[in-house]
Amino acid sequence: MTDYFSPAMSGDALRAMSSIALAHVGDAVYELLARTYLCLHGKATGKGLHRAAVALVRAEKQAELSAYVLPLLNGEERDVFRRGRNANVHTVPQHAARAEYQTATALEALFGWLYLKGEKERANALFAAMMEGNDAA
């Protein structure tokens, strides 16, 4: 039986996957990390929890927070981020600038790639760095 909670795809399989597919998975991974962060840190309860989660997963916020992890990325991670940023997205939300949306897609592609590669600890470390930077700001 395949363990969908702990995937470990090969490098070749991940390189064959589109950046949009990586971002699709990464969107869910990032949102789960954000929701978990909020619950563990008592940042919000009830209706406020949803608002706080939305504030963290919006393209504008993801683009802002990506600045905290870019200096921490190794070469392979930078390549995945660049692939995600250059993905051919056809629609951009009205509330986000195209550049913000591309950066958010890049961040999601990175988190999707790390998750599918089986590097949950690395994804967690990068997410923690973003939250620490956000809390310090």
C-alpha positions as CSV (number, residue, x, y, z in Angstrom):
1,M,0.0,0.0,0.0
2,T,1.3,3.5,-0.9
3,D,1.9,5.8,2.1
4,Y,0.4,9.1,0.9
5,F,1.3,10.8,4.2
6,S,5.1,10.1,3.6
7,P,5.8,10.2,-0.1
8,A,9.4,9.9,-1.3
9,M,9.5,10.4,-5.0
10,S,12.7,10.1,-7.0
11,G,14.5,13.1,-8.4
12,D,13.7,12.0,-11.9
13,A,10.0,11.7,-11.1
14,L,10.0,15.2,-9.5
15,R,11.8,16.8,-12.4
16,A,9.2,15.3,-14.8
17,M,6.4,16.9,-12.8
18,S,5.2,20.3,-13.9
19,S,5.7,23.3,-11.6
20,I,2.0,23.8,-11.5
21,A,1.5,20.3,-10.2
22,L,4.2,20.9,-7.5
23,A,2.5,24.2,-6.6
24,H,-0.9,22.3,-6.4
25,V,0.5,20.0,-3.7
26,G,2.6,22.7,-2.1
27,D,-0.5,24.9,-1.7
28,A,-2.0,22.3,0.6
29,V,1.2,21.6,2.4
30,Y,1.7,25.3,3.1
31,E,-1.8,25.8,4.2
32,L,-1.6,22.8,6.6
33,L,1.7,24.2,8.1
34,A,0.0,27.7,8.5
35,R,-3.1,26.3,10.2
36,T,-0.9,24.1,12.4
37,Y,1.3,27.1,13.3
38,L,-1.8,29.1,14.3
39,C,-3.3,26.4,16.4
40,L,0.0,25.6,18.2
41,H,0.7,29.3,18.9
42,G,-2.8,30.2,20.0
43,K,-2.8,33.1,17.5
44,A,-6.5,32.9,16.9
45,T,-9.6,30.9,17.9
46,G,-13.0,30.4,16.3
47,K,-13.9,32.8,13.4
48,G,-10.6,34.6,13.9
49,L,-8.7,31.3,13.1
50,H,-10.0,31.3,9.6
51,R,-9.2,34.9,9.0
52,A,-5.7,34.4,10.4
53,A,-5.1,31.4,8.1
54,V,-6.3,33.3,5.1
55,A,-4.0,36.2,6.0
56,L,-1.0,33.8,6.0
57,V,-1.9,31.9,2.8
58,R,-2.7,34.9,0.6
59,A,-0.4,35.3,-2.4
60,E,0.8,38.7,-1.1
61,K,1.8,37.3,2.2
62,Q,3.5,34.3,0.7
63,A,5.5,36.5,-1.6
64,E,6.5,38.7,1.4
65,L,7.5,35.7,3.6
66,S,9.5,34.0,0.8
67,A,12.1,36.7,1.3
68,Y,13.0,35.0,4.6
69,V,13.8,31.7,3.0
70,L,15.4,32.6,-0.3
71,P,18.9,33.1,1.4
72,L,18.5,29.7,3.0
73,L,17.9,27.7,-0.2
74,N,20.5,25.4,-1.6
75,G,21.1,25.2,-5.4
76,E,18.5,22.5,-6.1
77,E,15.8,24.3,-4.0
78,R,16.6,27.6,-5.8
79,D,16.1,25.8,-9.1
80,V,12.7,24.5,-8.0
81,F,11.7,28.0,-6.8
82,R,12.8,29.5,-10.1
83,R,10.8,26.9,-12.0
84,G,7.8,27.7,-10.0
85,R,8.1,31.4,-10.4
86,N,8.4,30.9,-14.2
87,A,5.4,28.6,-14.4
88,N,2.8,29.6,-17.0
89,V,-0.1,30.6,-14.8
90,H,-3.1,31.8,-16.7
91,T,-5.1,33.5,-14.0
92,V,-4.0,35.9,-11.2
93,P,-6.3,36.9,-8.4
94,Q,-7.5,40.5,-8.5
95,H,-6.0,41.3,-5.1
96,A,-2.5,40.2,-6.1
97,A,0.0,41.6,-8.5
98,R,1.4,39.2,-11.1
99,A,4.9,39.3,-9.5
100,E,3.4,38.5,-6.1
101,Y,1.4,35.6,-7.5
102,Q,4.4,34.2,-9.4
103,T,6.5,34.4,-6.2
104,A,3.7,32.7,-4.2
105,T,3.5,30.0,-6.9
106,A,7.2,29.5,-6.6
107,L,7.0,29.1,-2.8
108,E,4.2,26.6,-3.1
109,A,6.1,24.6,-5.8
110,L,9.1,24.5,-3.4
111,F,6.9,23.2,-0.5
112,G,5.2,20.7,-2.9
113,W,8.6,19.5,-4.1
114,L,10.0,19.1,-0.6
115,Y,6.9,17.2,0.6
116,L,6.8,14.8,-2.4
117,K,10.6,14.3,-2.1
118,G,10.0,13.2,1.5
119,E,11.9,16.1,3.1
120,K,9.3,17.2,5.6
121,E,11.9,18.3,8.1
122,R,13.4,20.7,5.5
123,A,9.9,22.0,4.7
124,N,9.3,22.5,8.4
125,A,12.6,24.3,8.9
126,L,11.9,26.7,6.0
127,F,8.4,27.4,7.2
128,A,9.7,28.0,10.7
129,A,12.2,30.5,9.3
130,M,9.4,32.4,7.6
131,M,7.3,32.5,10.7
132,E,10.2,33.7,12.8
133,G,10.9,36.4,10.3
134,N,7.2,37.4,10.2
135,D,7.0,37.5,14.0
136,A,10.2,39.6,14.2
137,A,8.8,42.1,11.7
